[in-house]
Amino acid sequence: MLEKIIENFILNFKKYLYAILGLVIGVLLVEYGMLKTIFILFLAFIGFKLGDRDFQEKLKKQILNRLKD
């Protein structure tokens, strides 16, 4: 029984992920309104990008290049 649940979750991971994401966005819209929700999602996206290793390396290189000039 548990194996089937885990298998179903793995096979339909995107469905569950987007369902949870839709729920979170819906709650944010109801609780805070459109503009505040957009702002929260924008900050979450910035945090996601800053946490990416490739982006961090590119950012470090750009900062070092600008400091050398």
C-alpha positions in Angstrom: 0.0 0.0 0.0 2.7 2.5 1.0 4.8 1.5 -2.0 1.9 2.3 -4.4 1.5 5.7 -2.7 5.2 6.5 -3.1 5.2 5.3 -6.7 2.1 7.4 -7.5 3.8 10.4 -5.9 7.0 9.9 -7.8 5.2 9.4 -11.1 2.9 12.4 -10.6 5.4 14.7 -8.8 4.7 17.7 -11.0 0.9 17.5 -10.4 1.4 17.5 -6.6 4.0 20.3 -6.8 1.8 22.6 -8.9 -1.3 21.7 -6.8 0.6 22.8 -3.6 2.0 25.9 -5.4 -1.5 26.8 -6.6 -2.8 26.4 -3.1 -0.1 28.7 -1.6 -0.7 31.3 -4.3 -4.4 31.2 -3.7 -4.1 31.6 0.0 -1.7 34.5 -0.6 -4.1 36.2 -3.0 -7.0 35.9 -0.5 -5.0 36.9 2.5 -2.9 39.8 1.1 -4.3 40.8 -2.2 -2.9 41.0 -5.7 0.0 43.5 -5.3 1.3 42.1 -2.1 1.2 38.6 -3.5 3.1 39.7 -6.6 5.7 41.3 -4.4 6.0 38.2 -2.2 6.4 36.0 -5.3 9.0 38.4 -6.8 11.1 38.3 -3.6 10.8 34.5 -3.5 12.1 34.4 -7.1 15.0 36.6 -6.3 15.8 34.4 -3.3 15.6 31.3 -5.6 18.0 32.9 -8.1 20.5 34.1 -5.4 20.5 30.6 -4.0 21.5 29.1 -7.3 25.2 28.2 -7.4 25.7 29.1 -11.1 24.1 32.5 -10.5 26.4 33.0 -7.5 29.5 32.2 -9.5 28.5 34.5 -12.3 27.7 37.3 -9.8 31.1 36.9 -8.1 32.9 37.1 -11.4 31.0 40.2 -12.4 31.7 41.9 -9.1 35.4 41.1 -9.2 35.7 42.3 -12.8 34.0 45.6 -11.9 36.2 46.0 -8.9 39.4 45.4 -10.9 38.3 48.2 -13.4 
